[in-house]
Amino acid sequence: MSLIDLILNLAGLLLWMNWRSARFDPLGRRRPATLIGTLRSADTRRLRRWRQPLALVALLFFRALLYWQIGPAAHWSGTLDLGVIALSFRSDWFAKILVFSLLSFGLTLGIFYLWLLLLSILKGPEPFHQLVRMQLGGMDRWPAAMKCGLPLLGAAVLWWPASWLLERLHVLPGPVSAAHRPEESLLIGLAGYLTWKFLIGALLALRLLNSYIYFGRHPFWIYVSATAQTLLKPLGKIPLRVGKVDFAPVAGIVLVFFIAQFAGRGLSLLYARLPQ
């Protein structure tokens, strides 16, 4: 069931990406010669643009129905891992499993945008960086410092209504003080940065692979090489090359995952110390 949930989240993410990138489709911008053709074309484009969001809403609703029907028989409960806390949703209660379906996709979408923010901060070369700009829109032009602080601000804004709803559904206990929700949102927002380790690890691993296997001058590999080089700048003064072998990507992967592991444990300990 967890694998099915992941696959459906990825399918929903593809629908979201297609919807966000539809306005950049050059074929959709062709203007017909007649006024009637213009009106029909505008209506058609408008309907097509809203096709993906409607399909996404239907996907999230009907998969909740699926979980509600087969989840209890499989003794399965939906689980959301927020880094410092894991939330469990009973599948025999439709309201809970519907909220889980929405939040599960929301978490996938949030991680996707966290990765896009990191790529936006690193500012890889064109034309591949245009794919990042298509999804982020105007946020890609924001200052790097503002983009670095956006996960904390986003967690504070989104966790407030989400925690209220989760308390109503008895997924979370009620707050014991006025500072409880801000403290929770701060720790959850900090835990969001830890998801960057997977993207960083993937970029450095691809850079290592491309160092020994030549894949040509495709824009993707140029983008990976330049972005990974930016990530490895802090290690530039450390002699990590032995002959023709460059150990910098390996050292970067080990260092990033070590820091993330250490930081994750620290955040979990801080969350455990919050008044329950």
Secondary structure as the mmCIF struct_conf table of DSSP 4:
data_model
#
loop_
_struct_conf.conf_type_id
_struct_conf.id
_struct_conf.beg_label_comp_id
_struct_conf.beg_label_asym_id
_struct_conf.beg_label_seq_id
_struct_conf.end_label_comp_id
_struct_conf.end_label_asym_id
_struct_conf.end_label_seq_id
HELX_RH_AL_P HELX_RH_AL_P1 SER A 2 SER A 21
HELX_RH_3T_P HELX_RH_3T_P1 ALA A 22 PHE A 24
HELX_RH_3T_P HELX_RH_3T_P2 PRO A 26 ARG A 29
HELX_LH_PP_P HELX_LH_PP_P1 ARG A 30 PRO A 32
BEND BEND1 ALA A 33 THR A 34
HELX_RH_AL_P HELX_RH_AL_P2 LEU A 35 ARG A 49
TURN_TY1_P TURN_TY1_P1 TRP A 50 TRP A 50
HELX_RH_AL_P HELX_RH_AL_P3 ARG A 51 ILE A 70
TURN_TY1_P TURN_TY1_P2 GLY A 71 HIS A 75
STRN STRN1 SER A 77 ASP A 81
BEND BEND2 GLY A 83 VAL A 84
STRN STRN2 ALA A 86 ARG A 90
TURN_TY1_P TURN_TY1_P3 SER A 91 ASP A 92
BEND BEND3 TRP A 93 TRP A 93
HELX_RH_AL_P HELX_RH_AL_P4 PHE A 94 LEU A 122
TURN_TY1_P TURN_TY1_P4 LYS A 123 LYS A 123
HELX_LH_PP_P HELX_LH_PP_P2 GLY A 124 PRO A 125
TURN_TY1_P TURN_TY1_P5 GLU A 126 PHE A 128
HELX_RH_AL_P HELX_RH_AL_P5 HIS A 129 LEU A 136
HELX_RH_3T_P HELX_RH_3T_P3 GLY A 137 ARG A 141
BEND BEND4 TRP A 142 TRP A 142
HELX_RH_AL_P HELX_RH_AL_P6 ALA A 144 ARG A 168
TURN_TY1_P TURN_TY1_P6 LEU A 169 HIS A 170
BEND BEND5 VAL A 171 LEU A 172
HELX_LH_PP_P HELX_LH_PP_P3 PRO A 173 PRO A 175
BEND BEND6 VAL A 176 SER A 177
TURN_TY1_P TURN_TY1_P7 ALA A 178 ALA A 179
HELX_RH_AL_P HELX_RH_AL_P7 HIS A 180 TYR A 193
TURN_TY1_P TURN_TY1_P8 LEU A 194 THR A 195
HELX_RH_AL_P HELX_RH_AL_P8 TRP A 196 TYR A 212
BEND BEND7 ILE A 213 ILE A 213
BEND BEND8 ARG A 217 ARG A 217
HELX_RH_AL_P HELX_RH_AL_P9 PRO A 219 LEU A 231
TURN_TY1_P TURN_TY1_P9 LEU A 232 LEU A 232
HELX_RH_3T_P HELX_RH_3T_P4 LYS A 233 LEU A 235
TURN_TY1_P TURN_TY1_P10 GLY A 236 LYS A 237
BEND BEND9 ILE A 238 ILE A 238
STRN STRN3 ARG A 241 VAL A 242
TURN_TY1_P TURN_TY1_P11 GLY A 243 LYS A 244
STRN STRN4 VAL A 245 ASP A 246
HELX_RH_AL_P HELX_RH_AL_P10 ALA A 248 ALA A 272
TURN_TY1_P TURN_TY1_P12 ARG A 273 ARG A 273
BEND BEND10 LEU A 274 LEU A 274
#
